[in-house]
Amino acid sequence: MIDKGTNYLTKKQQQQLDDVLKMCNKAIEDQKKRERTLGYGLDDYTEGRTVGAANLARRIKRIVFPHLP
């Protein structure tokens, strides 16, 4: 997932970055899935956690992976 053209990372570091990206994408997808299926207004606590996690994931992606959409 990460541009492998820059070989300044160890394989472990590259795997860790790939894992972070996967977690971020999962959090964002969870929010999109909730919007498509359940909607909002049912459970404020869970909704807040879902939206907050997706927001944090987007910020992490912008900082760590600025070249990705």
N, CA, C and O atoms as CSV, one atom per row, in Angstrom:
chain,resi,resn,atom,element,x,y,z
A,1,MET,N,N,0.806,-1.195,0.000
A,1,MET,CA,C,0.000,0.000,0.000
A,1,MET,C,C,0.856,1.268,0.000
A,1,MET,O,O,0.489,2.275,-0.606
A,2,ILE,N,N,1.973,1.210,0.670
A,2,ILE,CA,C,2.853,2.366,0.731
A,2,ILE,C,C,3.818,2.292,-0.453
A,2,ILE,O,O,4.193,1.202,-0.885
A,3,ASP,N,N,4.214,3.444,-0.970
A,3,ASP,CA,C,5.160,3.484,-2.070
A,3,ASP,C,C,6.452,2.801,-1.657
A,3,ASP,O,O,7.153,3.285,-0.768
A,4,LYS,N,N,6.768,1.694,-2.286
A,4,LYS,CA,C,7.964,0.919,-1.935
A,4,LYS,C,C,9.220,1.495,-2.586
A,4,LYS,O,O,10.310,0.958,-2.390
A,5,GLY,N,N,9.093,2.566,-3.349
A,5,GLY,CA,C,10.236,3.149,-4.029
A,5,GLY,C,C,11.239,3.772,-3.081
A,5,GLY,O,O,12.405,3.934,-3.442
A,6,THR,N,N,10.823,4.121,-1.893
A,6,THR,CA,C,11.729,4.695,-0.905
A,6,THR,C,C,12.109,3.612,0.086
A,6,THR,O,O,11.316,3.253,0.957
A,7,ASN,N,N,13.301,3.098,-0.042
A,7,ASN,CA,C,13.751,1.958,0.753
A,7,ASN,C,C,14.502,2.378,2.016
A,7,ASN,O,O,15.459,1.713,2.412
A,8,TYR,N,N,14.087,3.450,2.639
A,8,TYR,CA,C,14.755,3.876,3.857
A,8,TYR,C,C,14.089,3.308,5.094
A,8,TYR,O,O,14.554,3.568,6.204
A,9,LEU,N,N,13.024,2.547,4.946
A,9,LEU,CA,C,12.342,1.928,6.076
A,9,LEU,C,C,12.706,0.450,6.145
A,9,LEU,O,O,12.902,-0.204,5.121
A,10,THR,N,N,12.790,-0.056,7.351
A,10,THR,CA,C,12.981,-1.498,7.503
A,10,THR,C,C,11.667,-2.197,7.170
A,10,THR,O,O,10.615,-1.561,7.101
A,11,LYS,N,N,11.736,-3.494,6.966
A,11,LYS,CA,C,10.511,-4.239,6.665
A,11,LYS,C,C,9.520,-4.142,7.817
A,11,LYS,O,O,8.312,-4.061,7.593
A,12,LYS,N,N,10.026,-4.150,9.052
A,12,LYS,CA,C,9.141,-4.042,10.210
A,12,LYS,C,C,8.455,-2.683,10.229
A,12,LYS,O,O,7.252,-2.600,10.476
A,13,GLN,N,N,9.202,-1.629,9.973
A,13,GLN,CA,C,8.612,-0.292,9.939
A,13,GLN,C,C,7.587,-0.162,8.823
A,13,GLN,O,O,6.534,0.449,9.003
A,14,GLN,N,N,7.903,-0.741,7.670
A,14,GLN,CA,C,6.971,-0.708,6.547
A,14,GLN,C,C,5.690,-1.447,6.903
A,14,GLN,O,O,4.595,-0.989,6.579
A,15,GLN,N,N,5.823,-2.594,7.571
A,15,GLN,CA,C,4.650,-3.367,7.974
A,15,GLN,C,C,3.809,-2.586,8.977
A,15,GLN,O,O,2.580,-2.620,8.925
A,16,GLN,N,N,4.475,-1.882,9.891
A,16,GLN,CA,C,3.754,-1.082,10.872
A,16,GLN,C,C,2.974,0.041,10.193
A,16,GLN,O,O,1.830,0.310,10.559
A,17,LEU,N,N,3.577,0.688,9.217
A,17,LEU,CA,C,2.871,1.746,8.484
A,17,LEU,C,C,1.699,1.164,7.695
A,17,LEU,O,O,0.626,1.764,7.641
A,18,ASP,N,N,1.903,0.007,7.089
A,18,ASP,CA,C,0.807,-0.645,6.375
A,18,ASP,C,C,-0.339,-0.972,7.331
A,18,ASP,O,O,-1.508,-0.815,6.979
A,19,ASP,N,N,-0.005,-1.425,8.535
A,19,ASP,CA,C,-1.029,-1.741,9.533
A,19,ASP,C,C,-1.802,-0.491,9.962
A,19,ASP,O,O,-3.022,-0.532,10.121
A,20,VAL,N,N,-1.085,0.613,10.146
A,20,VAL,CA,C,-1.741,1.879,10.510
A,20,VAL,C,C,-2.701,2.298,9.407
A,20,VAL,O,O,-3.828,2.710,9.682
A,21,LEU,N,N,-2.257,2.191,8.166
A,21,LEU,CA,C,-3.113,2.563,7.043
A,21,LEU,C,C,-4.356,1.677,6.984
A,21,LEU,O,O,-5.456,2.172,6.738
A,22,LYS,N,N,-4.194,0.389,7.203
A,22,LYS,CA,C,-5.340,-0.528,7.206
A,22,LYS,C,C,-6.335,-0.165,8.303
A,22,LYS,O,O,-7.544,-0.169,8.074
A,23,MET,N,N,-5.823,0.149,9.502
A,23,MET,CA,C,-6.711,0.523,10.610
A,23,MET,C,C,-7.455,1.821,10.297
A,23,MET,O,O,-8.648,1.941,10.577
A,24,CYS,N,N,-6.749,2.787,9.715
A,24,CYS,CA,C,-7.391,4.049,9.349
A,24,CYS,C,C,-8.491,3.808,8.321
A,24,CYS,O,O,-9.603,4.317,8.459
A,25,ASN,N,N,-8.176,3.035,7.301
A,25,ASN,CA,C,-9.171,2.761,6.264
A,25,ASN,C,C,-10.368,2.009,6.828
A,25,ASN,O,O,-11.497,2.245,6.399
A,26,LYS,N,N,-10.145,1.112,7.776
A,26,LYS,CA,C,-11.242,0.372,8.389
A,26,LYS,C,C,-12.152,1.313,9.175
A,26,LYS,O,O,-13.375,1.199,9.090
A,27,ALA,N,N,-11.575,2.235,9.935
A,27,ALA,CA,C,-12.379,3.186,10.708
A,27,ALA,C,C,-13.226,4.064,9.785
A,27,ALA,O,O,-14.391,4.336,10.074
A,28,ILE,N,N,-12.640,4.498,8.689
A,28,ILE,CA,C,-13.374,5.327,7.733
A,28,ILE,C,C,-14.480,4.517,7.073
A,28,ILE,O,O,-15.595,5.008,6.899
A,29,GLU,N,N,-14.176,3.286,6.708
A,29,GLU,CA,C,-15.189,2.421,6.088
A,29,GLU,C,C,-16.314,2.101,7.066
A,29,GLU,O,O,-17.474,2.019,6.663
A,30,ASP,N,N,-15.987,1.918,8.344
A,30,ASP,CA,C,-17.031,1.660,9.351
A,30,ASP,C,C,-18.034,2.812,9.411
A,30,ASP,O,O,-19.239,2.592,9.530
A,31,GLN,N,N,-17.520,4.042,9.328
A,31,GLN,CA,C,-18.416,5.190,9.351
A,31,GLN,C,C,-19.289,5.220,8.091
A,31,GLN,O,O,-20.493,5.465,8.172
A,32,LYS,N,N,-18.689,4.975,6.948
A,32,LYS,CA,C,-19.460,4.972,5.701
A,32,LYS,C,C,-20.524,3.883,5.724
A,32,LYS,O,O,-21.646,4.094,5.262
A,33,LYS,N,N,-20.170,2.717,6.262
A,33,LYS,CA,C,-21.125,1.606,6.344
A,33,LYS,C,C,-22.298,1.980,7.251
A,33,LYS,O,O,-23.452,1.691,6.936
A,34,ARG,N,N,-21.994,2.624,8.377
A,34,ARG,CA,C,-23.057,3.036,9.297
A,34,ARG,C,C,-23.992,4.029,8.619
A,34,ARG,O,O,-25.210,3.946,8.775
A,35,GLU,N,N,-23.426,4.966,7.870
A,35,GLU,CA,C,-24.246,5.947,7.162
A,35,GLU,C,C,-25.156,5.265,6.141
A,35,GLU,O,O,-26.312,5.657,5.981
A,36,ARG,N,N,-24.643,4.252,5.452
A,36,ARG,CA,C,-25.421,3.559,4.414
A,36,ARG,C,C,-26.499,2.656,4.990
A,36,ARG,O,O,-27.571,2.521,4.400
A,37,THR,N,N,-26.227,2.031,6.143
A,37,THR,CA,C,-27.135,1.000,6.641
A,37,THR,C,C,-27.995,1.474,7.808
A,37,THR,O,O,-29.217,1.543,7.682
A,38,LEU,N,N,-27.386,1.796,8.922
A,38,LEU,CA,C,-28.143,2.117,10.133
A,38,LEU,C,C,-28.580,3.567,10.208
A,38,LEU,O,O,-29.645,3.875,10.744
A,39,GLY,N,N,-27.768,4.450,9.674
A,39,GLY,CA,C,-28.051,5.870,9.822
A,39,GLY,C,C,-27.670,6.345,11.219
A,39,GLY,O,O,-26.945,5.660,11.941
A,40,TYR,N,N,-28.156,7.503,11.587
A,40,TYR,CA,C,-27.828,8.088,12.883
A,40,TYR,C,C,-29.102,8.349,13.665
A,40,TYR,O,O,-30.200,8.334,13.108
A,41,GLY,N,N,-28.946,8.590,14.971
A,41,GLY,CA,C,-30.072,8.914,15.819
A,41,GLY,C,C,-30.540,7.770,16.697
A,41,GLY,O,O,-31.536,7.905,17.408
A,42,LEU,N,N,-29.838,6.645,16.659
A,42,LEU,CA,C,-30.247,5.482,17.440
A,42,LEU,C,C,-29.474,5.355,18.751
A,42,LEU,O,O,-30.054,5.090,19.804
A,43,ASP,N,N,-28.170,5.546,18.671
A,43,ASP,CA,C,-27.301,5.327,19.832
A,43,ASP,C,C,-26.183,6.365,19.799
A,43,ASP,O,O,-25.181,6.187,19.106
A,44,ASP,N,N,-26.358,7.433,20.540
A,44,ASP,CA,C,-25.407,8.540,20.489
A,44,ASP,C,C,-23.990,8.126,20.852
A,44,ASP,O,O,-23.033,8.610,20.247
A,45,TYR,N,N,-23.840,7.235,21.834
A,45,TYR,CA,C,-22.503,6.834,22.275
A,45,TYR,C,C,-21.750,6.129,21.155
A,45,TYR,O,O,-20.628,6.513,20.826
A,46,THR,N,N,-22.347,5.118,20.576
A,46,THR,CA,C,-21.688,4.357,19.506
A,46,THR,C,C,-21.484,5.223,18.274
A,46,THR,O,O,-20.445,5.140,17.620
A,47,GLU,N,N,-22.459,6.044,17.958
A,47,GLU,CA,C,-22.331,6.935,16.811
A,47,GLU,C,C,-21.164,7.902,17.000
A,47,GLU,O,O,-20.393,8.144,16.072
A,48,GLY,N,N,-21.043,8.445,18.196
A,48,GLY,CA,C,-19.945,9.360,18.486
A,48,GLY,C,C,-18.594,8.695,18.372
A,48,GLY,O,O,-17.642,9.287,17.864
A,49,ARG,N,N,-18.511,7.469,18.841
A,49,ARG,CA,C,-17.248,6.724,18.738
A,49,ARG,C,C,-16.911,6.436,17.280
A,49,ARG,O,O,-15.753,6.550,16.877
A,50,THR,N,N,-17.903,6.067,16.496
A,50,THR,CA,C,-17.675,5.757,15.085
A,50,THR,C,C,-17.220,6.989,14.314
A,50,THR,O,O,-16.250,6.936,13.558
A,51,VAL,N,N,-17.920,8.091,14.508
A,51,VAL,CA,C,-17.573,9.336,13.820
A,51,VAL,C,C,-16.219,9.851,14.315
A,51,VAL,O,O,-15.400,10.296,13.511
A,52,GLY,N,N,-15.980,9.796,15.606
A,52,GLY,CA,C,-14.706,10.257,16.158
A,52,GLY,C,C,-13.530,9.438,15.657
A,52,GLY,O,O,-12.477,9.990,15.335
A,53,ALA,N,N,-13.701,8.127,15.589
A,53,ALA,CA,C,-12.634,7.247,15.102
A,53,ALA,C,C,-12.328,7.540,13.637
A,53,ALA,O,O,-11.164,7.580,13.239
A,54,ALA,N,N,-13.364,7.744,12.839
A,54,ALA,CA,C,-13.154,8.043,11.423
A,54,ALA,C,C,-12.469,9.396,11.252
A,54,ALA,O,O,-11.604,9.551,10.389
A,55,ASN,N,N,-12.848,10.366,12.064
A,55,ASN,CA,C,-12.221,11.687,11.997
A,55,ASN,C,C,-10.737,11.593,12.363
A,55,ASN,O,O,-9.892,12.170,11.678
A,56,LEU,N,N,-10.424,10.878,13.424
A,56,LEU,CA,C,-9.029,10.694,13.822
A,56,LEU,C,C,-8.256,9.963,12.735
A,56,LEU,O,O,-7.120,10.326,12.430
A,57,ALA,N,N,-8.859,8.943,12.152
A,57,ALA,CA,C,-8.203,8.191,11.083
A,57,ALA,C,C,-7.885,9.090,9.892
A,57,ALA,O,O,-6.806,8.986,9.308
A,58,ARG,N,N,-8.806,9.964,9.532
A,58,ARG,CA,C,-8.551,10.888,8.415
A,58,ARG,C,C,-7.398,11.835,8.732
A,58,ARG,O,O,-6.577,12.129,7.864
A,59,ARG,N,N,-7.335,12.310,9.965
A,59,ARG,CA,C,-6.232,13.206,10.353
A,59,ARG,C,C,-4.898,12.470,10.331
A,59,ARG,O,O,-3.896,13.016,9.870
A,60,ILE,N,N,-4.879,11.241,10.824
A,60,ILE,CA,C,-3.646,10.447,10.800
A,60,ILE,C,C,-3.189,10.241,9.363
A,60,ILE,O,O,-2.005,10.394,9.062
A,61,LYS,N,N,-4.115,9.896,8.474
A,61,LYS,CA,C,-3.755,9.679,7.082
A,61,LYS,C,C,-3.183,10.952,6.448
A,61,LYS,O,O,-2.224,10.887,5.679
A,62,ARG,N,N,-3.770,12.101,6.769
A,62,ARG,CA,C,-3.260,13.361,6.197
A,62,ARG,C,C,-1.846,13.663,6.675
A,62,ARG,O,O,-1.046,14.224,5.926
A,63,ILE,N,N,-1.533,13.302,7.901
A,63,ILE,CA,C,-0.215,13.588,8.468
A,63,ILE,C,C,0.828,12.568,7.997
A,63,ILE,O,O,1.896,12.939,7.510
A,64,VAL,N,N,0.509,11.296,8.146
A,64,VAL,CA,C,1.479,10.233,7.881
A,64,VAL,C,C,1.566,9.885,6.397
A,64,VAL,O,O,2.633,9.532,5.895
A,65,PHE,N,N,0.441,9.987,5.705
A,65,PHE,CA,C,0.387,9.610,4.291
A,65,PHE,C,C,-0.177,10.761,3.459
A,65,PHE,O,O,-1.249,10.608,2.875
A,66,PRO,N,N,0.498,11.901,3.384
A,66,PRO,CA,C,-0.068,13.069,2.698
A,66,PRO,C,C,-0.306,12.866,1.208
A,66,PRO,O,O,-1.092,13.598,0.608
A,67,HIS,N,N,0.350,11.898,0.606
A,67,HIS,CA,C,0.209,11.660,-0.826
A,67,HIS,C,C,-1.005,10.776,-1.157
A,67,HIS,O,O,-1.323,10.598,-2.333
A,68,LEU,N,N,-1.688,10.220,-0.145
A,68,LEU,CA,C,-2.835,9.355,-0.390
A,68,LEU,C,C,-4.126,10.152,-0.294
A,68,LEU,O,O,-4.199,11.133,0.446
A,69,PRO,N,N,-5.159,9.731,-1.049
A,69,PRO,CA,C,-6.440,10.442,-0.979
A,69,PRO,C,C,-7.163,10.159,0.333
A,69,PRO,O,O,-8.257,10.677,0.559
